[in-house]
């Protein structure tokens, strides 16, 4: 039960980090997806990259505490679900107007 609760908290943490740095990019790494009728569609990588960096830091802490065998699976599941949900709701995608 404790592992499920911590995985849920990590899921929320990864999703909030993904959303926050997608809306307020720090590094402003962009990939042009393509032109649309309204402007140019880009993907901002900051949210996904910082969320992945947070995932690596958490795995490093779990490895240092020698709890990687039990908690690593839950952390990985939380990260994959948060990244999948973030991409499904199109976090990081932005249309830059051409006007």
C-alpha positions in Angstrom: 0.0 0.0 0.0 2.9 2.3 0.8 4.5 1.7 -2.6 1.2 2.5 -4.4 0.8 5.8 -2.5 4.4 6.8 -3.2 4.0 5.9 -6.9 0.9 8.0 -7.1 2.8 11.0 -5.5 5.6 10.5 -8.0 3.1 10.3 -10.9 1.7 13.7 -9.8 5.2 15.1 -9.4 6.3 14.0 -12.8 3.1 15.3 -14.4 3.3 18.7 -12.7 7.0 19.1 -13.7 6.1 18.1 -17.3 3.3 20.7 -17.3 5.1 23.5 -15.6 8.2 23.4 -17.7 6.1 22.9 -20.9 4.2 26.2 -20.2 7.2 28.0 -18.8 10.3 26.7 -20.6 13.7 27.3 -19.1 15.9 26.1 -21.9 13.4 26.7 -24.7 14.4 23.7 -26.7 11.9 23.5 -29.6 11.2 21.0 -32.4 9.2 22.2 -35.4 6.5 19.7 -36.0 5.1 21.4 -39.1 3.1 24.3 -40.5 -0.6 24.6 -39.9 -3.2 27.0 -41.1 -2.9 29.1 -37.9 0.9 29.1 -37.7 3.8 26.8 -37.0 3.3 23.9 -34.6 6.3 23.2 -32.3 7.0 20.9 -29.4 8.8 22.3 -26.4 11.1 19.7 -25.0 11.8 21.3 -21.6 8.9 19.7 -19.7 9.7 16.2 -20.9 13.4 16.5 -20.4 13.2 17.9 -16.9 10.7 15.3 -15.9 13.1 12.6 -17.2 15.9 14.2 -15.3 13.8 14.1 -12.1 13.1 10.4 -12.8 16.9 9.7 -13.0 17.5 11.6 -9.8 14.8 9.6 -8.0 16.2 6.4 -9.3 19.6 7.4 -8.1 18.3 8.1 -4.6 16.6 4.8 -4.6 19.8 3.0 -5.7 21.8 4.8 -3.0 19.3 3.7 -0.4 19.4 0.1 -1.8 15.7 0.2 -2.5 15.9 0.0 -6.3 14.6 -3.5 -6.5 11.3 -2.8 -5.0 10.7 0.9 -5.6 12.3 1.1 -9.1 9.4 -0.6 -10.8 6.9 1.7 -9.2 8.9 4.8 -10.1 9.3 3.7 -13.7 5.6 3.0 -14.0 4.8 6.4 -12.5 7.1 8.1 -15.0 5.8 6.2 -18.0 2.2 6.9 -17.1 2.9 10.6 -16.5 4.8 11.0 -19.7 2.1 9.1 -21.6 -0.7 11.2 -20.1 1.2 14.4 -20.7 1.8 13.6 -24.4 -1.8 12.4 -24.7 -3.2 15.8 -23.5 -0.6 17.5 -25.7 1.5 19.1 -23.1 4.5 20.8 -24.7 2.8 21.4 -28.1 2.4 25.0 -29.0 1.2 26.8 -32.2 3.3 29.9 -32.9 1.2 32.4 -34.9 2.6 33.6 -38.2 1.0 37.0 -38.0 
